[in-house]
Each structure stands twice: as C-alpha cells, then as structure tokens.
Amino acid sequence: MDSINKEEIQKQFPQFEQPLLDGILKESVIKHLEEGEPIIQTGQYIRSNILLLNGLLKVYREDDEGNEFLMYYLEPGSACALSMMCTDRRETSQVKAKAVQSSDVVLIPAHLSEQWLAKYKSWHNFVIGTYRERFEELLQTLDSIVFKSLDERLLFYLKRHVETIGSEIRLSHQQIAEELNSSREVISRLLKKLEQRGAVTLHRNYLKVHNLEKV
C-alpha cells in the first residue's frame, strides 16, 4: 500500500472540507490494483470504505457456474455503496468487485467513516449521494431486465459501457452474453444487426460503437 497523494485526492473529491481531507490523508491508505485484480469477494467481511482515485472498477454478482452479472461501474471520484453498507452493518459482501483497468483505491477504516458521518457535513452528503446514485442505477438495470426485450437490454448495456469506458468495448460476444444471461449466438446475431445499421463495428474480441441513438 502506498501513501496518498494530496493533490489527487483534492482533485477527485473537491467537495470534501479541508479537515476531512486531512483525516483521509492521515488515516487512510491507497491500494493499487492491476487489471482484473479483485478488491471485494463474495462472503468477505469488508473493513474499509472504498473510494476510487483513478482507473475503473466493476461491481458484479457471480452465480455458481462463474457467470457474471454486471451491477454497475465505479469511476474516479466515486465510492462503492455496497462496501459502505457492509461496513456499516458488519455483514459479509454479497457481490464482487474487480479492477477493469489499473486502478488506485482509497481505503477508509470503517470506524472512521462512522465518526465522519456526524462530524463532517461533506462526508454525510457524499455517503447519502452515493447511496442514492447507486440505487437509481440499480433501478435502471432492473427495469432493463424486467420490462425490456433482449435487443433493448443490449442497447442499454452498450450505452452504459460507452458512458463509463468509451466507445471501444473490449469484450467478446461470449462475455457480453454471459453478462446479459443469454447465448453467444443470440448476442452475435443482435450485434450483427446493429453493425448493418451502422451503429457499431465488430472486431475480434471487441467492438466499436458509433451511434446507438439512431437505432
């Protein structure tokens, strides 16, 4: 674990008041994650709140066969709401999280997070805002599963990737199928239709998104 860079903390979390920033610099640590490295495992007790300093994290559930279901991505300047819930309630995690890219996370001890809720207004607002944002995101995901057809779910899935990662999506058809709980053949057929409409360009093990709004 490395020491925290003050300038980078201030850049990613400008809403934090100075005494809170000083507390983070003094009491927290940074953990570096390589691409694909896990930060949360199912059944694990989480003893720190996780803030993302740089990179990208994927929060997901995994079934008994190892299939992944994407819940949401964490971008720099955000926190893992589920890690906050587990530390507050002292429960084990029901989800997994791993680095999609090389990333640095700030680990804040659980007991300090509890103290800061009452002590710092900016931390209280940040935690509440994190819960609200993730809840709204999970509602969108739920709506896409319950109320939308598979082709609509695929569009929602691709748009979310573009918003968080960019227009070049380095996932195979099989990986996309697993996250959408479908088959590779069906996903390949839907992606081919999108390519014929000029919305995407398909490559081996990745695709390039051009314009999903016109579909």
Backbone torsions as a table, in degrees:
resi	resn	phi	psi	omega
1	MET	NA	141.2	-175.0
2	ASP	-108.1	164.1	175.9
3	SER	-72.8	157.5	-175.8
4	ILE	-88.0	135.5	176.6
5	ASN	-83.9	116.3	-174.4
6	LYS	-60.4	-43.8	-177.2
7	GLU	-64.1	-38.8	-178.9
8	GLU	-70.1	-38.3	175.8
9	ILE	-60.9	-46.8	-179.3
10	GLN	-64.4	-34.9	179.6
11	LYS	-68.3	-44.1	-176.0
12	GLN	-81.5	-25.1	-177.9
13	PHE	-130.0	63.7	-176.2
14	PRO	-68.2	-16.2	-178.4
15	GLN	-77.2	-13.8	-177.8
16	PHE	-76.0	133.9	178.0
17	GLU	-70.8	158.1	-172.3
18	GLN	-58.4	-44.9	178.5
19	PRO	-59.4	-34.6	177.2
20	LEU	-68.3	-43.7	176.8
21	LEU	-58.8	-41.4	178.6
22	ASP	-62.3	-39.4	178.8
23	GLY	-65.5	-40.2	178.0
24	ILE	-64.3	-44.5	-179.7
25	LEU	-62.8	-34.2	-176.1
26	LYS	-82.6	-39.9	-167.5
27	GLU	-106.2	-16.4	-174.6
28	SER	-104.4	167.9	179.1
29	VAL	-133.3	161.8	174.9
30	ILE	-104.3	137.9	172.8
31	LYS	-116.8	128.2	178.0
32	HIS	-89.9	136.3	178.9
33	LEU	-120.9	130.6	172.0
34	GLU	-80.7	161.5	178.7
35	GLU	-54.7	128.3	179.2
36	GLY	88.4	-8.2	-177.4
37	GLU	-77.8	133.2	-179.0
38	PRO	-78.1	151.2	173.9
39	ILE	-121.3	-23.7	175.6
40	ILE	-134.4	135.5	176.8
41	GLN	-118.9	149.9	176.1
42	THR	-61.0	134.3	179.8
43	GLY	85.2	-1.5	-177.6
44	GLN	-84.8	140.2	169.0
45	TYR	-79.3	127.5	-178.7
46	ILE	-100.5	120.4	-174.2
47	ARG	-106.1	3.2	-179.9
48	SER	-141.3	145.9	168.8
49	ASN	-77.0	141.5	-173.9
50	ILE	-111.0	119.1	173.7
51	LEU	-113.2	137.6	-179.2
52	LEU	-94.3	121.7	-179.2
53	LEU	-88.7	-43.8	175.9
54	ASN	-156.5	161.7	-178.2
55	GLY	96.8	-150.1	-178.4
56	LEU	-155.7	132.3	178.3
57	LEU	-115.9	146.7	177.1
58	LYS	-113.4	125.2	176.6
59	VAL	-106.3	127.5	-172.1
60	TYR	-153.7	165.0	171.2
61	ARG	-108.1	154.7	-178.6
62	GLU	-132.3	134.5	179.3
63	ASP	-86.5	-177.6	-175.5
64	ASP	-65.1	-20.6	-179.1
65	GLU	-95.9	3.2	177.7
66	GLY	88.4	6.5	177.6
67	ASN	-74.7	137.4	-176.5
68	GLU	-100.5	140.5	172.9
69	PHE	-120.8	114.1	-177.3
70	LEU	-67.6	130.3	174.7
71	MET	-99.9	-54.8	175.3
72	TYR	-167.3	166.7	174.6
73	TYR	-104.5	150.3	172.9
74	LEU	-109.1	127.3	178.1
75	GLU	-106.7	163.3	179.3
76	PRO	-54.6	138.4	-178.7
77	GLY	91.5	3.1	-179.7
78	SER	-118.6	171.7	-178.6
79	ALA	-128.6	157.6	177.7
80	CYS	-84.6	107.6	-178.2
81	ALA	-62.6	-36.6	-178.2
82	LEU	-68.8	-31.8	175.4
83	SER	-67.9	-35.6	176.9
84	MET	-64.6	-42.4	-179.2
85	MET	-64.7	-42.5	-178.4
86	CYS	-66.9	-39.6	179.6
87	THR	-69.7	-39.6	-179.5
88	ASP	-64.5	-39.9	-174.9
89	ARG	-98.2	-1.5	-179.9
90	ARG	53.7	47.8	178.6
91	GLU	-115.6	161.3	177.5
92	THR	-78.4	155.6	-178.5
93	SER	-75.1	141.0	174.6
94	GLN	-104.4	7.1	-179.0
95	VAL	-132.8	173.1	174.5
96	LYS	-120.5	159.1	174.2
97	ALA	-146.3	140.3	178.7
98	LYS	-146.7	162.9	180.0
99	ALA	-80.1	126.9	173.9
100	VAL	-82.4	-32.1	175.7
101	GLN	-129.7	167.9	172.1
102	SER	-55.8	126.7	-170.5
103	SER	-140.3	157.8	171.6
104	ASP	-123.1	128.8	178.7
105	VAL	-117.5	146.4	175.0
106	VAL	-95.7	126.1	-179.7
107	LEU	-105.4	114.8	-178.6
108	ILE	-106.7	119.0	-179.6
109	PRO	-52.9	139.6	-173.5
110	ALA	-57.5	-40.8	-175.9
111	HIS	-66.2	-31.1	177.5
112	LEU	-71.7	-39.6	178.1
113	SER	-58.6	-41.4	178.4
114	GLU	-63.7	-42.6	178.7
115	GLN	-64.7	-40.1	-175.7
116	TRP	-69.7	-24.6	178.0
117	LEU	-58.3	-39.8	-179.7
118	ALA	-87.6	-24.8	-172.2
119	LYS	-88.9	-35.9	-174.0
120	TYR	-122.9	120.9	-179.8
121	LYS	-63.6	-38.1	-178.4
122	SER	-64.7	-35.6	177.8
123	TRP	-70.9	-41.6	177.1
124	HIS	-58.7	-47.7	-179.7
125	ASN	-64.9	-36.6	-179.8
126	PHE	-65.8	-44.4	-179.3
127	VAL	-65.4	-47.5	179.3
128	ILE	-61.9	-42.5	178.9
129	GLY	-63.8	-36.1	178.2
130	THR	-65.0	-46.2	177.9
131	TYR	-58.8	-45.9	-177.2
132	ARG	-64.4	-44.3	-178.6
133	GLU	-62.8	-44.6	-179.1
134	ARG	-69.3	-36.3	177.7
135	PHE	-62.0	-44.7	179.3
136	GLU	-64.3	-38.1	179.5
137	GLU	-67.0	-40.4	178.3
138	LEU	-68.1	-33.1	175.5
139	LEU	-63.7	-40.7	177.5
140	GLN	-62.5	-42.1	178.2
141	THR	-63.1	-44.2	178.7
142	LEU	-61.5	-43.9	178.6
143	ASP	-59.5	-40.7	-178.4
144	SER	-65.4	-30.6	-179.6
145	ILE	-79.6	-44.6	-172.0
146	VAL	-80.7	-40.9	-168.6
147	PHE	-106.9	-8.8	-174.2
148	LYS	-111.9	151.6	174.6
149	SER	-74.5	169.3	-176.0
150	LEU	-62.9	-38.4	179.3
151	ASP	-66.3	-35.2	175.8
152	GLU	-69.4	-38.9	176.6
153	ARG	-62.5	-39.1	178.7
154	LEU	-64.1	-41.5	177.5
155	LEU	-62.4	-45.1	178.2
156	PHE	-59.3	-44.3	-179.6
157	TYR	-61.4	-46.2	-179.1
158	LEU	-67.4	-40.4	179.5
159	LYS	-62.7	-39.7	179.7
160	ARG	-66.0	-38.2	177.0
161	HIS	-64.0	-42.2	-180.0
162	VAL	-62.2	-41.2	-178.9
163	GLU	-64.7	-33.8	-174.1
164	THR	-100.3	-35.4	-173.7
165	ILE	-109.7	-36.3	-175.9
166	GLY	126.6	178.7	-173.0
167	SER	-77.5	-14.3	177.2
168	GLU	-98.4	111.8	-174.7
169	ILE	-106.5	108.0	-175.7
170	ARG	-91.2	69.1	175.7
171	LEU	-133.7	141.6	176.6
172	SER	-78.3	165.7	177.3
173	HIS	-60.6	-35.5	179.8
174	GLN	-65.1	-41.9	179.7
175	GLN	-65.0	-42.2	178.0
176	ILE	-63.5	-42.4	179.6
177	ALA	-60.8	-41.7	-179.6
178	GLU	-64.2	-40.5	-178.8
179	GLU	-72.1	-24.0	178.5
180	LEU	-99.7	6.1	179.2
181	ASN	55.8	48.3	179.5
182	SER	-131.8	-170.0	177.7
183	SER	-103.9	154.9	179.7
184	ARG	-61.5	-37.6	-177.6
185	GLU	-63.1	-42.5	-179.6
186	VAL	-67.3	-45.0	179.8
187	ILE	-63.8	-41.3	178.7
188	SER	-61.0	-40.9	179.8
189	ARG	-65.3	-42.4	178.9
190	LEU	-67.0	-39.6	178.2
191	LEU	-65.8	-36.8	178.3
192	LYS	-63.0	-38.2	176.5
193	LYS	-63.8	-40.3	178.0
194	LEU	-64.8	-37.4	178.4
195	GLU	-65.9	-40.0	178.9
196	GLN	-64.0	-27.0	177.9
197	ARG	-87.7	-1.6	179.0
198	GLY	81.9	12.0	-177.6
199	ALA	-81.6	-30.9	-179.5
200	VAL	-141.8	162.7	169.8
201	THR	-122.2	127.1	-176.1
202	LEU	-93.2	135.6	175.5
203	HIS	-129.2	173.8	178.7
204	ARG	-70.5	116.3	177.6
205	ASN	68.4	11.3	171.3
206	TYR	-160.9	167.2	177.3
207	LEU	-141.6	156.8	-180.0
208	LYS	-114.8	123.6	-179.4
209	VAL	-91.7	133.0	179.5
210	HIS	-105.9	-60.1	-177.7
211	ASN	-157.1	105.2	179.8
212	LEU	-88.6	-13.0	-176.6
213	GLU	-70.2	-27.1	-176.4
214	LYS	-86.4	-2.0	-178.3
215	VAL	-77.7	NA	NA
